[in-house]
Amino acid sequence: MKLQQLKYLLAIVDNGLNITAAAERMYTSQPGVSKQLKLLEEELGMQLFTRKGKSLGGVTPAGHQVIDRARIIMREVDNIRSLASDYFEEEEGSLSIATTHTQARYVLPEIVTEFRKRFPKVGLNLHQGTSEQIADMVAANDIDFAIATGSNELFANLMLVPSYRWDRSIVVPKGHELAQLGRKITLQDLARFPLVTYVFSFGGHSSLKRAFADEGLDPDVVFTARDADVIKTYVRMGLGVGIVASMAADCSDKDDLHVIDAEGLFPRSTTWIGYRKDAVLRRYMVDFIQLFASHVSSKQLDDIRRAASQEDIDSLFKPSELPIRGGCDEGVTVAA
């Protein structure tokens, strides 16, 4: 038994047992309504209406009882919808987010500031970690949103909304040899120096490692950290050449560091925001998604809320249409 069948049943009764009029009211076809009525009667094993040829003559005694209960059911459906709407519109609550240091330090501050202006009664809890640690928080149901880059295989139980793409930047002390090249930097250039970069995934998958390997190069990675600020600290100490996300190239770094654009050297990365498949998104949650993924339209937000699978969400976006986020003086640009 389907709710749609009960809707058709009540529409028939409310339109004087005229199936054609009921179909028009429900914006569907007369044969469709007749078919669903027949299926309902077959499932119940009883006739709900008496017939006069192809027309309905009246309501059977059993039909009256079914109709009364159908009205109760549909009233409760409306109540549930109203409850869900009230819950969605509520502007109080809490929002727990797990993400990496780079997102928390360089991307989220302006987003959190705007979010707090809109929803001052919503408490925010921010947790930082590696992709693996974020996945553990998801598994423990400790968070509402996860924000990470790649590692999709770790988050098969989440709905992932692609938010923006980014490249890497090279950071070296002022006066460093790489800052004096006068041409675009290459992987061969980088491979001549000790490197300082992010902690690699425990699974061994790294687009950075793969880029060097594809060129037959074996980089000398002397230090890794999950914190871009720590990486830059060790670059300042002279430990090596830093490779960070472009968002982490802060304007304040220009005082003593030289930032080199590494677009094209490594595969472009995609950052996403994800939530559990069984999550009920409240209005402030939907607003946060749009603040973080600024390219998402109002219609796409509605489609995201109703999406039943990751394939449904993926069909809404093409990688070429995602904005590209840079660092100092670059901000967010729309992909060509």
C-alpha positions in Angstrom: 0.0 0.0 0.0 1.3 3.4 -1.0 0.5 6.9 0.2 -0.2 7.9 -3.3 -2.9 5.3 -3.6 -4.6 6.7 -0.5 -4.3 10.2 -2.0 -6.0 9.0 -5.1 -8.7 7.3 -3.1 -9.6 10.5 -1.2 -9.4 12.5 -4.4 -12.0 10.2 -5.9 -14.4 10.6 -3.0 -13.9 14.3 -2.7 -14.7 14.7 -6.4 -18.1 12.9 -6.3 -16.6 9.5 -7.4 -15.6 11.1 -10.7 -12.2 9.6 -11.6 -11.5 12.0 -14.4 -12.1 15.0 -12.1 -9.9 13.3 -9.4 -7.1 12.8 -12.0 -7.3 16.5 -13.0 -7.1 17.6 -9.4 -4.1 15.4 -8.8 -2.4 16.5 -12.1 -2.3 13.0 -13.4 -4.1 10.8 -15.9 -7.4 9.1 -15.5 -6.0 5.6 -16.4 -3.2 6.1 -13.8 -5.8 6.8 -11.1 -7.9 3.8 -12.2 -4.9 1.5 -12.1 -3.8 2.6 -8.6 -7.4 2.1 -7.3 -7.5 -1.4 -8.8 -4.1 -2.2 -7.3 -5.3 -1.0 -3.9 -8.5 -3.0 -4.0 -6.5 -6.1 -5.0 -4.0 -5.7 -2.2 -6.8 -5.2 0.4 -8.9 -8.1 -1.1 -12.1 -6.0 -1.1 -14.1 -3.6 -3.2 -14.1 0.0 -2.0 -16.7 1.1 -4.6 -19.7 -0.3 -6.3 -19.6 -0.1 -10.1 -22.1 1.0 -12.8 -20.4 -0.2 -15.9 -17.1 1.7 -16.1 -18.2 4.3 -13.6 -18.3 4.2 -9.8 -21.8 3.9 -8.3 -21.1 4.3 -4.6 -18.9 3.5 -1.6 -19.2 0.0 -0.1 -19.5 -0.4 3.7 -15.9 -1.6 3.9 -14.9 1.3 1.6 -16.3 3.8 4.2 -14.1 2.4 6.9 -11.0 2.4 4.7 -11.7 6.0 3.6 -12.1 7.2 7.3 -8.7 5.6 8.2 -7.1 7.0 5.0 -8.1 10.5 6.1 -6.5 9.9 9.5 -3.3 8.7 7.9 -3.1 11.7 5.5 -3.7 14.1 8.4 -0.8 12.5 10.2 1.4 12.7 7.1 0.6 16.5 7.0 1.5 16.7 10.7 4.8 15.0 10.1 5.5 17.4 7.2 4.7 20.3 9.4 6.9 19.0 12.2 9.8 18.5 9.7 9.3 22.0 8.4 9.4 23.4 11.9 12.5 21.4 12.7 14.2 22.5 9.5 13.4 26.2 10.2 14.6 26.1 13.8 17.5 28.5 14.4 18.9 27.0 17.6 21.0 24.0 18.2 24.6 22.9 17.6 26.8 22.1 14.7 29.9 19.9 15.0 32.5 20.0 12.2 35.6 17.8 11.7 38.3 19.1 9.3 42.0 19.5 8.6 44.2 22.2 10.0 44.4 24.0 6.6 40.6 24.3 6.3 40.2 25.4 9.9 43.0 27.9 9.8 42.8 29.4 6.3 39.3 28.8 4.9 36.7 28.5 7.7 37.4 31.8 9.7 35.4 34.1 7.4 32.7 31.4 6.9 32.3 30.9 10.6 32.1 34.7 11.1 29.3 35.0 8.6 27.5 31.9 10.0 27.6 33.3 13.5 26.0 36.6 12.3 23.1 34.6 10.8 22.7 32.0 13.6 24.0 33.5 16.9 22.1 30.8 18.9 23.8 27.9 17.2 26.8 26.5 19.0 29.8 25.5 16.8 32.2 22.7 17.7 35.3 22.4 15.5 37.5 19.3 15.5 40.8 19.0 13.6 42.6 15.9 12.4 43.9 13.9 9.5 41.5 12.3 7.0 41.7 9.0 8.9 41.0 10.8 12.2 38.0 12.6 10.6 36.7 9.3 9.3 36.9 7.8 12.9 34.8 10.8 14.2 32.3 10.1 11.4 32.1 6.4 12.4 31.5 7.4 16.0 28.7 9.8 15.0 30.5 12.6 16.8 30.1 15.2 14.1 27.5 16.7 11.7 29.8 17.7 8.9 33.2 16.5 7.7 35.4 18.7 5.5 38.3 17.1 3.7 40.1 16.7 0.4 40.0 13.5 -1.5 40.2 10.2 0.5 36.6 9.5 -0.7 37.1 5.8 0.0 37.2 6.6 3.7 33.8 8.3 3.6 31.6 5.9 1.7 28.9 6.4 4.3 28.7 10.2 3.7 27.0 12.3 1.1 29.9 14.5 -0.3 29.2 17.9 -1.8 32.2 19.0 -3.9 33.0 22.6 -2.8 36.1 23.9 -4.5 39.4 22.9 -6.1 42.9 24.0 -5.3 46.5 23.7 -6.3 49.7 23.6 -4.3 52.2 26.4 -3.6 55.9 26.2 -3.0 57.3 28.2 0.0 61.0 29.1 0.4 62.9 31.6 2.4 63.5 35.0 0.7 66.6 34.8 -1.6 66.3 31.1 -2.1 67.6 29.6 -5.3 64.2 28.5 -6.5 62.9 32.1 -6.1 65.5 33.3 -8.6 64.7 30.9 -11.5 63.0 33.4 -13.7 60.8 30.6 -15.2 58.1 28.2 -14.2 59.3 25.7 -11.6 59.5 22.0 -12.4 59.4 18.8 -10.5 63.1 18.3 -11.4 63.8 21.6 -9.7 62.1 20.5 -6.6 63.7 17.1 -6.5 67.1 18.7 -6.0 66.1 20.0 -2.5 64.9 18.4 0.7 61.1 18.8 1.0 58.8 19.7 3.9 55.1 18.9 3.3 51.9 17.4 4.7 51.7 14.0 6.4 51.0 11.4 3.8 47.9 9.2 4.0 48.4 6.0 6.0 47.1 4.1 3.0 50.1 5.3 1.0 48.1 7.1 -1.6 49.6 10.5 -2.4 49.1 12.6 -5.5 52.4 14.4 -4.6 54.4 11.2 -4.5 52.7 10.0 -7.7 53.5 13.2 -9.6 57.2 12.7 -8.8 57.1 8.9 -9.5 55.5 9.6 -12.9 58.6 11.6 -13.8 61.0 9.0 -12.5 61.9 11.1 -9.5 62.5 10.1 -5.9 61.9 13.2 -3.8 63.8 13.7 -0.5 60.9 14.3 2.0 62.7 15.1 5.2 59.8 16.3 7.3 56.0 16.0 7.3 53.3 17.7 9.4 49.6 18.1 9.2 49.8 21.8 10.1 50.8 24.2 7.3 52.0 26.7 9.9 54.4 24.1 11.2 55.6 23.3 7.7 56.3 27.0 7.1 58.1 27.3 10.5 60.6 24.6 9.4 61.0 26.2 6.0 62.0 29.4 7.9 64.5 27.3 9.9 66.1 26.2 6.6 65.1 22.5 6.9 63.8 22.3 3.3 61.5 23.6 0.6 57.8 23.7 1.7 54.9 22.3 -0.3 51.5 23.5 1.0 48.0 24.0 -0.2 47.5 27.3 -2.0 45.1 28.5 0.6 47.9 28.3 3.2 50.0 30.9 1.4 49.1 33.7 3.8 49.7 37.3 3.1 51.8 37.6 6.3 54.2 35.1 4.9 55.5 37.6 2.4 57.6 39.3 5.0 60.2 36.5 5.1 59.0 33.8 2.6 58.7 33.6 -1.1 55.6 31.9 -2.5 55.9 30.1 -5.8 52.8 29.0 -7.8 52.9 25.3 -8.4 49.7 25.1 -10.6 50.1 22.2 -13.0 52.9 20.4 -11.2 50.6 18.3 -9.2 47.0 17.1 -9.8 44.5 19.7 -8.8 42.7 18.7 -5.5 39.0 18.9 -4.7 37.7 19.7 -1.2 34.2 18.6 -0.2 31.8 18.9 2.7 30.0 15.7 3.7 27.2 14.6 6.0 25.7 11.2 7.0 23.2 9.7 4.6 20.6 9.5 7.3 21.1 13.1 8.5 18.2 15.5 8.6 19.6 18.8 7.4 18.3 21.8 9.4 18.2 25.2 7.8 21.3 26.4 9.5 23.1 23.3 8.2 22.0 24.0 4.7 23.1 27.6 5.0 26.5 26.4 6.2 26.9 24.2 3.2 26.2 27.1 0.9 28.6 29.4 2.8 31.4 26.8 2.4 30.4 25.8 -1.1 29.6 29.2 -2.4 28.9 28.0 -6.0 25.9 25.9 -4.9 22.6 27.5 -6.1 19.3 27.5 -4.1 17.9 24.8 -6.4 21.0 22.6 -6.0 20.6 23.0 -2.3 17.1 21.7 -2.5 18.2 18.8 -4.7 21.1 18.0 -2.3 18.6 17.8 0.6 16.5 15.3 -1.4 19.4 13.3 -2.8 19.1 9.6 -2.2 22.7 8.7 -3.3 26.1 10.1 -4.0 25.4 9.6 -7.7 22.5 12.1 -7.3 24.8 14.7 -5.9 27.6 14.1 -8.4 25.2 14.6 -11.2 24.6 18.2 -10.0 28.2 19.2 -10.4 31.0 19.0 -12.9 34.6 19.4 -11.7 35.2 22.1 -14.4 32.4 24.2 -12.8 33.8 24.2 -9.3 35.5 27.4 -8.1 39.3 27.5 -7.6 40.6 28.7 -4.2 43.9 30.4 -4.0 46.0 32.0 -1.3 47.0 35.5 -0.5 45.5 38.1 -3.0 43.9 35.3 -5.0 40.8 34.3 -3.0 38.2 32.3 -4.8 37.9 32.4 -8.6 35.3 30.7 -10.9 36.8 28.0 -13.1 36.8 28.8 -16.8 
